[in-house]
């Protein structure tokens, strides 16, 4: 059984169609990289799956249609990390990560629960923020803050992570750290990731398969070698990608 399946998902605003008949399937261990030029509909796809954009078609989470599920049950199956975070409050790292346990709490507030507390502490340690658990979010660097939000997702313990540019505006060290964390997470049973990535090098390195969008339609979908073939990817980007990437990395060769 797939963890997430989309069947002919389309998103329109008035007469403008921004996503047209997108179908995909995520199974355990999949890391699907969603790539494509600006305006291709990548973030819209995540918004549709998350319920933030109106869509037509079918979204199956496990064996259930999304529209038939309660929001709490959806949150136990899918966790979402948006492209940017506006933090204007002085929550501690632990308080932020604890919010990831809301789908499992009893009642509106919920009391202390050993399982919830254990999951929070494990998530904080998994992302390397154990020594900063009581620090205010306002004192963290961009990379540390991103790791805190990823810890929140880990504490939420969903089957599927949806990530919109998870390393946006982060330096190379933090990019590698976060992608390595995610690769370890998805290696566990009944887990999959769908991530929007602009950096084709990262997508090619970490992804198990890819979805290439172009002007809201599927230009290619499947294994990495098929999607990253020169003819397919060059057509979507209007650029000789292999030559361009080779010219960049040639600066590092003797």
C-alpha positions in Angstrom: 0.0 0.0 0.0 1.3 3.4 -0.9 1.8 6.1 1.8 0.5 8.9 -0.5 -1.1 8.8 -3.9 -2.2 11.6 -6.2 -4.6 11.0 -9.1 -5.0 13.8 -11.7 -4.6 16.7 -9.3 -5.3 20.1 -10.9 -5.4 23.5 -9.3 -7.0 26.5 -10.9 -7.7 30.1 -9.9 -10.4 31.5 -12.0 -9.5 30.9 -15.6 -5.8 30.3 -14.8 -4.7 26.7 -14.3 -1.5 26.5 -12.3 -1.3 22.7 -11.9 -2.8 20.2 -14.4 -3.5 16.5 -13.9 -0.5 15.6 -11.7 -0.3 12.0 -10.6 2.3 10.4 -8.3 2.7 7.7 -5.7 5.0 7.5 -2.6 5.9 4.2 -1.1 8.1 3.4 1.9 11.6 4.6 1.4 10.9 7.0 -1.4 12.4 10.4 -1.5 10.7 12.2 -4.4 12.4 15.4 -5.6 10.0 17.9 -7.2 12.0 20.0 -9.6 11.3 22.5 -12.4 11.8 26.2 -13.3 10.2 29.0 -11.4 6.4 29.1 -11.8 6.2 25.4 -12.7 3.7 24.7 -9.8 6.0 23.0 -7.3 4.8 24.9 -4.2 1.2 24.8 -5.4 1.5 21.0 -5.4 2.5 21.0 -1.7 -0.3 23.4 -1.0 -2.9 21.2 -2.6 -1.8 18.1 -0.7 -1.8 20.1 2.5 -5.3 21.4 1.9 -4.2 25.0 1.5 -5.1 25.2 -2.3 -8.4 24.1 -3.9 -7.9 21.1 -6.2 -9.7 18.6 -8.3 -8.7 15.0 -8.5 -8.0 12.5 -5.7 -5.5 12.5 -2.9 -5.2 9.2 -1.0 -3.3 9.1 2.3 -2.7 5.5 2.9 -6.0 3.9 1.8 -8.2 6.9 2.7 -9.3 9.8 0.6 -8.0 13.0 2.1 -11.4 14.8 2.1 -12.8 12.0 4.3 -10.1 12.4 7.0 -10.1 14.6 10.1 -7.3 17.2 10.3 -5.8 15.5 13.3 -5.6 12.2 11.5 -4.0 13.8 8.5 -1.4 15.4 10.7 -0.5 12.0 12.1 0.3 10.9 8.5 1.7 14.0 6.8 4.0 16.7 8.2 4.8 19.9 6.2 7.7 22.2 6.3 7.1 25.5 4.5 9.7 27.5 2.6 10.2 30.2 5.3 9.4 30.8 8.9 8.5 34.1 10.6 9.4 33.8 14.3 8.3 36.7 16.4 7.9 34.9 19.7 10.3 33.8 22.3 9.4 30.1 22.5 12.2 27.8 23.5 13.4 25.1 21.1 11.6 22.5 23.3 8.3 24.4 23.3 8.4 24.7 19.5 9.2 21.0 19.0 6.5 20.1 21.5 3.9 21.6 19.1 4.6 18.7 16.8 2.8 16.4 19.3 -0.5 18.2 19.0 -2.2 15.4 16.9 -1.6 13.0 19.7 -2.7 15.1 22.7 -5.9 14.4 24.5 -8.3 17.4 24.7 -7.5 20.9 23.6 -4.5 21.4 25.9 -3.5 18.0 27.1 -1.5 17.1 30.1 1.9 15.6 30.5 2.5 12.4 28.6 5.7 10.3 28.9 5.5 9.2 25.3 5.0 12.8 24.0 7.9 14.0 26.1 10.2 11.2 25.0 9.4 11.9 21.3 10.2 15.6 21.8 13.5 14.9 23.5 14.5 12.3 20.9 13.7 14.7 18.0 15.7 17.5 19.6 18.7 15.2 20.0 18.3 13.8 16.5 18.9 17.2 15.0 21.8 18.0 17.3 20.0 20.7 19.4 20.1 19.0 22.8 22.3 21.6 24.3 20.0 24.4 23.0 16.7 22.9 24.1 16.0 25.7 26.5 17.3 28.5 24.2 14.9 31.1 22.8 14.1 30.7 19.1 15.0 34.4 18.7 18.7 33.6 19.5 19.2 30.9 16.9 21.0 31.1 13.6 19.1 30.4 10.4 20.5 26.8 10.2 19.7 26.1 13.9 16.1 27.5 13.5 15.6 25.2 10.4 16.8 22.2 12.4 14.4 23.2 15.2 11.4 23.1 12.8 12.6 19.8 11.4 12.7 18.5 14.9 9.1 19.5 15.3 8.3 17.4 12.2 10.3 14.5 13.6 8.3 14.7 16.9 5.1 14.8 14.9 6.2 11.3 13.6 4.2 11.3 10.3 4.7 8.7 7.6 5.3 11.4 4.9 7.3 14.7 5.1 6.5 17.4 2.6 9.3 19.9 2.4 9.3 23.2 0.4 12.9 24.2 -0.1 14.1 22.7 3.2 17.6 24.3 2.9 16.5 27.7 1.4 19.1 30.4 2.2 21.3 28.1 4.2 25.0 27.7 3.7 26.6 24.5 2.4 27.4 23.0 5.8 23.8 23.3 7.0 22.5 22.0 3.6 24.5 18.8 4.0 23.6 18.4 7.6 19.9 18.8 7.0 19.8 16.5 3.9 21.8 13.9 5.8 19.3 14.0 8.7 16.4 13.6 6.2 18.1 10.7 4.5 18.5 8.9 7.8 14.8 9.6 8.7 13.4 8.3 5.4 15.5 5.1 5.7 13.2 3.9 8.5 10.1 1.7 7.9 6.9 3.3 6.4 8.4 6.7 5.7 8.7 8.8 2.6 9.6 12.4 1.6 8.3 14.7 -1.0 10.5 17.8 -1.3 10.6 20.8 -3.6 14.3 21.5 -4.4 15.8 24.1 -6.7 19.3 22.8 -6.3 19.5 20.1 -8.9 22.8 18.8 -7.4 21.1 18.1 -4.1 18.1 16.6 -5.8 20.3 14.3 -7.9 22.4 13.3 -4.9 19.7 12.5 -2.3 16.5 11.7 -4.3 15.3 8.2 -5.2 13.0 9.5 -7.9 11.9 12.8 -9.3 8.9 14.8 -10.6 9.7 17.4 -13.2 7.1 20.1 -13.5 7.0 22.6 -16.4 4.2 25.2 -16.7 2.0 23.3 -14.3 2.2 20.0 -16.2 4.2 16.8 -15.6 7.3 16.9 -18.0 8.7 13.7 -16.5 8.2 11.4 -13.5 10.1 8.4 -12.4 13.6 7.2 -11.7 16.3 9.8 -11.5 18.1 8.7 -14.7 15.0 9.1 -16.7 14.0 12.5 -15.3 17.5 13.9 -15.5 18.1 12.8 -19.0 19.6 15.6 -21.1 16.7 15.9 -23.5 14.0 16.0 -20.8 15.6 18.3 -18.3 17.1 20.7 -20.9 13.7 21.2 -22.6 12.1 22.1 -19.3 14.7 24.6 -18.2 15.7 25.9 -21.6 19.3 25.4 -20.8 22.0 22.7 -21.3 22.0 21.6 -17.7 24.8 19.1 -17.9 27.1 21.7 -19.6 26.2 24.4 -17.1 26.7 22.1 -14.0 30.0 20.8 -15.5 31.3 24.3 -16.0 30.5 25.1 -12.4 32.2 22.1 -10.9 35.2 22.2 -13.3 36.5 25.0 -11.1 37.1 22.4 -8.4 39.1 20.0 -10.5 42.8 20.0 -11.2 
